[in-house]
């Protein structure tokens, strides 16, 4: 989903770039304050615990990230997410060929 979100932040979601920057910085700051390490350096259990503790205060940021993740996972692969239409295949949705492209 990172590819999808990165691509969208350069285009249609560009108004939300600052929300991503400040939201990710706040998560990193919280990790530094509570664990003395940046978020990426924490093990997965500590990352999950930290995110669970932040849910109330960062609800808007998490709502945005979850919405963008869902769009990327279930959306059309031509927008940068849903690589090889994996979510469509999982759901049994027929993959619609994109006009002008050959299928591999």
Secondary structure, DSSP 8 states (H G I E B T S, - for coil): -HHHHHHHHTTTTGGGHHHHHHHHHHHHHHHHHHHSS-GGGS-HHHHHHHHHHHTTTTHHHHHHHHHHHHHHHHS-GGGT-SGGGHHHHHHT------TT----
